[in-house]
Structure formats: structure tokens, C-alpha cells
Amino acid sequence: MTLSNSRHAFRKVVWNSSTEMWCRLHEEAFMFFGGAPRTIRLDNLKEGVIKPDIYDPQINALYAKMLEHHSVIALPCRPYAPDLKGKVESAVGYTQETALKGRRFESIEEHNTFLAHWNDRWAATRIHGTTKQQVRAMFEQERPFLLPLPTTRFEYYRICQRTVHFDGYIEIDKAYYSAPPRCVGRKVIVHVGRLWLRILDPATHECLREFPIATRKGQRRTNEADRPKQTPPKVENVALRIAGAGPGCAAFARRLVEERGALALRALFGMLDLLRRYDADAVDRACLFASTSGIGSLRFIRTYLGHHSTPTKLKTEHRIIPEIETYTTHFTTLTQGATP
């Protein structure tokens, strides 16, 4: 990063690039200068500009928020016009030809240590060929015009999209967060920070919900306003189907409905899947053990069955479907006399 007036520059080498790395390098540069410029000219790399356009460029959302935090305005160059930021391009060439040409480093840390020393002792003390003044002296004149740094650091977060499932939840890192009922089946924007998560409307970018990050896999974060006012009949019907497998299944299904209401539908479907894959008596014993132990987790039932039962094998006999030999006889009868 090169300051336009003084040509004082921040130089650092990184292994790879990402939107967060791009933003962190900007913050390091602002700290190095002791302030932030009012505007910044950048080319159209994806970390900064999602969609280049001479009139209406689409700035990367995280990058835009970071610049907004520092009160800086981004001015992307016209596509395929790197000469519009010729001062920083010249600084790159100057660094490569003067500081780095013919040098090898054992590590990237050694590389950056050398660059910092060279920048301070050589690049900043030189007489610039265009301005005919010392870079550091011009920077001291430019420093008062830089914007002061904010009192807090910018908090980084991931930006992703999710579709709200029919039970009203989205899934992030194997944990679940509730969204407003009107968003079911629709896509929403999700900001995932280190300690918080926000669900935003994709059209208006209004913050719909905010939650603390779940501390374990499978955990659910629910806003009370997202809970249905009454339990739909469908949930009760599924619970009745499960209750027919035994008293343990009935108690466990009833517990799920009492605790989660309509949101228990997904767990009830999981119960039906277990009854399909395991013997009903084994599932009933597992549910009875969970109910008496005060456990209302389908994950526990699944783990218990995995350790104490084996899935049922495919049936070779059925009261409606005839045996395979019957179909073989029919086929032979129909094809008798047919020529190959």
C-alpha cells in the first residue's frame, strides 16, 4: 500500500490471499501509517471487488464493512486500467528490483523482517525521483491529514447463504439457528463471527435474528418469537404412529412434543427412521432408558442403538409380494416358444 502524496509505503509478503487476509493487511497498513486515508484506489481483484464496473462496481461485503469501520471510501480502478494506480505499481517494481532482486530467505518471517528494515532505512529515506523530496519528510507533512484509527478493532466474520428448512432452522457448522417463519424455504444471508451469528434478509439486509454461537454440535438456538403458537395436528399424528411401537417410544415422543412443540417434527421423523432400521423392541428399550434418565435427545437414542443393537436385515418374505421364483415361472411361461 502506497500513500499517494508522499509515496511512503507499507510492504508485507503473505503465503496466500483471501478476503479476510486482504482486510487484515489493510488494517496493518493503517496502523503502520498511524492513520487511514480518506479514499483508497484498488484494482479489481476478487478480495476487494466482486463485480467490476466502471459506474457501479460491487464491493466485497466484508471488505466494504472493514473500510466503513475505518471511514474509508473505496474507489476501484476502471477494469483493465492498472495505470490508474501507477504509484503503487511503481512501488512494487521498485521493491522487486531494489530490495528483493537476487535475494533468498529461509522463511517468510525473515523475508518480512528484511522488508521492514529496508523500508525504514532505505525506501523511506530516499529522495523520490518524481517529487525530488525525501519520502519520510513528505510523509511527516502528510500524516496530519490521515483519519484517526478507530478505538476498537474490526471484528471479522464469514458471510454465507443458507436456505431455511421446513422446521424453521438453518444449519451452520452442524448447529441450528431459528429464523422467522416467513423465511421458511427461502435463502437468507448469514454472518458468522467468532462469538455471534446474524441472519439477514437478502433483499433489504435487515438483521432478522442474532444469536450467540452454539458451543457444541447439534445444539439449537431458538428465538421465542419463532416458536409456533400451537402444535399442528401433523406433529401429533406422527407422535401417535411412534407410540404404537411401545410405551418407551410413546413416552419419548411425548417428551419431544412437550419440549419442542412443532419443532419436534424433524426428531420425530428421525424416530420413524430408527424404527425402520432397527427392531421395534430395541428402539422401545432405548427410548424407555432415555425417558427414565431424563434425556430428550435423538442423538442419544441413535448412539445407544449403535452400541446395543444391530440393524434388521432385509426381509426375504412379504405377505403381499410373491417370492422371486414366482416371477421366474411367469417369465418362462411368457417367453416359451420365443425365438432368440
C-alpha positions in Angstrom: 0.0 0.0 0.0 1.4 3.4 -1.1 0.3 6.8 0.1 -0.4 9.0 -2.9 1.3 12.2 -1.8 4.5 11.1 0.0 4.9 7.7 -1.7 5.5 6.2 1.8 4.6 2.5 1.5 3.7 -0.5 3.6 5.2 -3.8 2.4 4.5 -7.3 3.5 4.6 -10.8 2.0 2.0 -13.5 2.7 1.6 -17.1 1.5 -1.9 -16.8 0.1 -4.7 -14.4 -0.2 -8.3 -14.3 1.0 -10.9 -11.7 1.7 -10.0 -11.7 5.4 -6.3 -11.6 4.7 -6.8 -8.7 2.3 -8.7 -6.8 5.0 -6.2 -7.6 7.7 -3.3 -6.3 5.5 -5.2 -3.0 5.1 -5.6 -2.7 8.9 -1.9 -3.5 9.4 -1.1 -0.8 6.8 -3.3 1.8 8.5 -1.6 1.0 11.9 1.8 1.3 10.2 0.9 4.8 8.9 -0.7 5.8 12.1 -4.0 6.6 10.4 -6.2 5.8 7.4 -6.6 7.6 4.1 -9.9 9.1 3.2 -10.1 7.2 -0.1 -8.3 4.2 -1.4 -7.7 3.2 -5.0 -7.6 -0.5 -5.7 -7.6 -2.8 -8.7 -10.4 -5.4 -9.3 -9.2 -8.5 -7.5 -11.9 -10.6 -6.1 -10.9 -10.0 -2.5 -11.9 -6.3 -3.0 -14.3 -6.2 -5.9 -16.9 -8.9 -6.6 -18.1 -7.4 -9.9 -16.0 -4.8 -11.7 -18.0 -2.0 -13.3 -16.8 1.5 -14.3 -20.0 3.1 -13.0 -21.4 0.7 -10.3 -18.8 -1.8 -9.0 -19.9 -4.4 -6.5 -17.5 -4.2 -3.5 -16.8 -7.4 -1.5 -19.2 -7.2 1.6 -16.6 -7.9 4.2 -14.0 -5.6 2.7 -16.7 -2.8 2.5 -17.6 -3.3 6.2 -13.9 -3.1 7.2 -13.4 0.1 5.2 -16.7 1.5 6.7 -15.3 0.7 10.2 -12.3 3.0 9.3 -14.4 5.6 7.5 -12.5 4.9 4.2 -14.1 5.1 0.8 -13.0 2.5 -1.9 -12.5 3.7 -5.5 -11.9 0.7 -7.7 -10.0 1.3 -10.9 -11.6 1.1 -14.3 -11.4 -2.5 -15.5 -8.2 -3.3 -17.3 -6.6 0.0 -16.4 -3.9 -0.6 -13.8 -2.2 2.7 -14.9 -4.8 4.4 -12.7 -2.9 3.3 -9.7 0.5 3.7 -11.2 2.1 5.0 -7.9 1.6 1.6 -6.2 2.6 -0.3 -9.3 5.8 1.7 -9.4 6.4 0.9 -5.7 6.0 -2.8 -6.4 8.5 -2.7 -9.2 10.9 -0.6 -7.1 10.7 -3.1 -4.3 11.3 -6.1 -6.5 14.3 -4.6 -8.4 15.9 -2.9 -5.4 15.1 -4.8 -2.2 14.4 -8.4 -3.4 16.4 -8.9 -6.6 18.8 -11.9 -6.2 17.9 -12.5 -2.5 16.7 -15.7 -0.9 15.1 -16.1 2.5 14.8 -19.1 4.8 11.3 -18.2 6.0 8.6 -15.7 5.3 9.2 -14.2 8.7 12.8 -13.5 7.7 11.5 -12.1 4.4 9.2 -9.6 6.1 11.8 -8.6 8.8 14.2 -7.7 6.0 11.5 -5.8 4.1 10.5 -3.8 7.2 14.2 -2.9 7.9 14.8 -2.0 4.2 11.6 0.1 4.1 12.6 2.1 7.2 16.3 2.6 6.4 16.4 2.8 2.6 13.0 3.3 0.9 11.7 6.0 3.4 15.0 8.0 3.4 15.5 8.1 -0.3 14.9 11.2 -2.5 11.9 10.2 -4.7 12.6 10.6 -8.4 9.2 12.3 -9.1 8.8 14.6 -6.1 12.5 15.3 -5.6 12.0 15.2 -1.9 12.7 12.7 0.9 9.9 10.3 1.3 9.9 10.4 5.1 9.9 14.2 5.2 6.9 14.3 2.9 5.1 11.7 5.0 5.5 13.8 8.1 3.7 16.6 6.2 1.0 14.1 5.1 0.5 12.4 8.4 -1.9 15.1 10.0 -4.3 14.6 7.1 -4.8 10.9 7.8 -8.0 9.8 9.5 -7.6 8.7 13.2 -7.8 5.0 13.8 -11.0 3.7 15.5 -10.8 2.8 19.2 -11.8 -0.8 18.5 -10.5 -3.4 16.0 -12.8 -4.6 13.3 -14.4 -8.0 14.2 -14.1 -10.4 11.3 -16.8 -12.8 10.2 -17.8 -15.2 7.5 -20.5 -14.4 5.0 -22.6 -17.3 3.6 -26.0 -18.2 2.3 -28.4 -20.8 3.7 -32.0 -22.0 2.9 -34.3 -22.0 5.9 -35.5 -25.6 6.4 -39.2 -26.5 6.8 -38.8 -26.7 10.6 -37.7 -23.0 10.6 -33.9 -23.6 11.2 -30.7 -23.0 9.3 -27.6 -25.2 9.8 -24.2 -23.6 10.4 -21.2 -25.8 11.4 -23.5 -28.6 12.5 -25.5 -26.4 14.8 -29.0 -25.0 14.2 -30.4 -21.4 14.5 -34.1 -20.4 14.1 -35.3 -17.9 11.5 -38.6 -16.1 11.2 -41.4 -18.4 10.0 -42.0 -16.2 6.9 -38.4 -17.2 5.7 -39.1 -21.0 5.5 -38.0 -22.3 2.1 -36.2 -19.0 1.3 -32.5 -18.2 1.2 -31.0 -15.9 3.8 -27.6 -14.3 4.3 -25.7 -15.4 7.4 -22.8 -13.5 9.1 -20.8 -15.9 11.3 -18.5 -14.3 13.8 -16.3 -15.7 16.5 -18.9 -15.2 19.2 -22.1 -14.3 17.4 -24.2 -15.2 14.3 -26.6 -12.9 12.4 -29.3 -13.8 9.9 -30.0 -11.1 7.4 -32.8 -10.6 4.8 -31.1 -10.9 1.3 -33.2 -8.1 -0.2 -33.0 -5.4 2.5 -30.0 -6.7 4.5 -32.1 -6.2 7.6 -30.9 -8.1 10.6 -33.6 -10.7 11.3 -32.0 -12.7 14.1 -28.9 -12.6 16.2 -27.6 -15.4 18.4 -24.5 -16.4 20.4 -22.5 -19.1 18.6 -23.5 -22.6 19.6 -20.9 -24.3 21.8 -21.4 -27.8 20.6 -22.6 -29.7 17.5 -26.3 -30.4 17.3 -27.2 -27.5 19.6 -30.2 -25.3 18.7 -30.5 -21.6 19.2 -34.2 -20.6 19.1 -35.8 -17.1 19.3 -39.1 -17.4 21.3 -40.9 -15.4 18.6 -40.1 -18.2 16.1 -41.9 -20.9 18.1 -45.4 -21.8 16.7 -48.3 -20.7 18.9 -49.8 -24.2 18.7 -48.8 -27.7 17.8 -50.0 -28.6 14.3 -52.1 -31.8 14.0 -49.4 -33.4 11.8 -46.9 -33.5 14.7 -49.5 -35.2 16.9 -50.2 -37.8 14.2 -46.5 -38.6 13.8 -46.2 -39.0 17.6 -49.1 -41.4 17.6 -47.5 -43.5 15.0 -44.4 -43.8 17.1 -46.4 -44.5 20.2 -47.7 -47.7 18.6 -44.2 -49.2 18.8 -44.3 -49.4 22.6 -44.6 -47.5 25.9 -41.0 -46.3 25.8 -41.4 -44.8 22.3 -44.7 -43.2 23.4 -43.0 -41.6 26.4 -40.0 -40.3 24.4 -42.2 -39.0 21.5 -44.5 -37.2 24.1 -41.4 -35.6 25.7 -40.2 -34.3 22.3 -43.6 -32.8 21.6 -43.9 -31.2 25.0 -40.4 -29.7 24.9 -40.2 -28.6 21.2 -43.8 -28.4 20.0 -44.0 -28.2 16.2 -40.2 -28.0 16.1 -40.1 -31.7 17.2 -41.2 -32.8 13.7 -37.7 -33.4 12.4 -36.7 -35.5 15.5 -40.0 -37.5 15.2 -39.1 -38.3 11.6 -35.8 -39.5 12.9 -37.6 -41.8 15.3 -39.6 -43.3 12.4 -36.3 -43.9 10.6 -34.9 -45.7 13.6 -38.0 -47.9 13.8 -37.5 -48.8 10.1 -33.9 -49.7 10.6 -34.0 -51.4 14.0 -36.2 -53.9 15.7 -39.1 -52.1 17.4 -38.4 -53.7 20.8 -34.8 -52.5 20.7 -35.9 -48.9 19.9 -38.5 -49.1 22.7 -35.9 -50.2 25.3 -33.6 -47.3 24.2 -36.5 -44.8 24.4 -37.5 -46.1 27.8 -34.0 -45.8 29.2 -33.7 -42.2 27.8 -37.1 -41.2 29.3 -36.3 -42.6 32.7 -32.9 -40.9 32.6 -34.4 -37.5 31.7 -32.7 -37.4 28.3 -34.6 -35.9 25.3 -32.0 -36.2 22.6 -32.5 -38.3 19.4 -28.7 -38.4 19.1 -28.6 -40.4 22.4 -31.1 -42.9 21.1 -29.1 -43.4 17.9 -25.9 -43.8 19.8 -27.5 -46.3 22.2 -28.8 -48.4 19.4 -25.5 -48.3 17.6 -23.8 -49.9 20.7 -26.6 -52.3 21.9 -28.4 -53.4 18.7 -27.8 -54.4 15.1 -29.9 -53.1 12.2 -32.5 -55.5 10.9 -31.7 -57.4 7.7 -33.7 -57.1 4.6 -36.7 -59.4 4.6 -36.9 -62.2 2.0 -40.6 -62.8 2.6 -43.6 -60.5 2.4 -47.3 -61.1 2.8 -48.1 -59.1 -0.4 -45.0 -59.5 -2.6 -44.6 -63.1 -4.0 -41.3 -64.9 -3.9 -38.8 -64.3 -6.8 -39.4 -67.9 -8.1 -43.0 -66.9 -9.0 -41.8 -64.2 -11.3 -39.3 -66.6 -12.8 -42.1 -69.0 -13.6 -44.2 -66.3 -15.2 -41.3 -65.1 -17.3 -40.6 -68.6 -18.5 -44.2 -69.2 -19.4 -44.5 -65.9 -21.3 -41.3 -66.5 -23.3 -41.9 -70.1 -24.3 -41.6 -70.6 -28.0 -40.0 -67.1 -28.5 -37.0 -67.2 -30.8 -33.8 -65.6 -29.7 
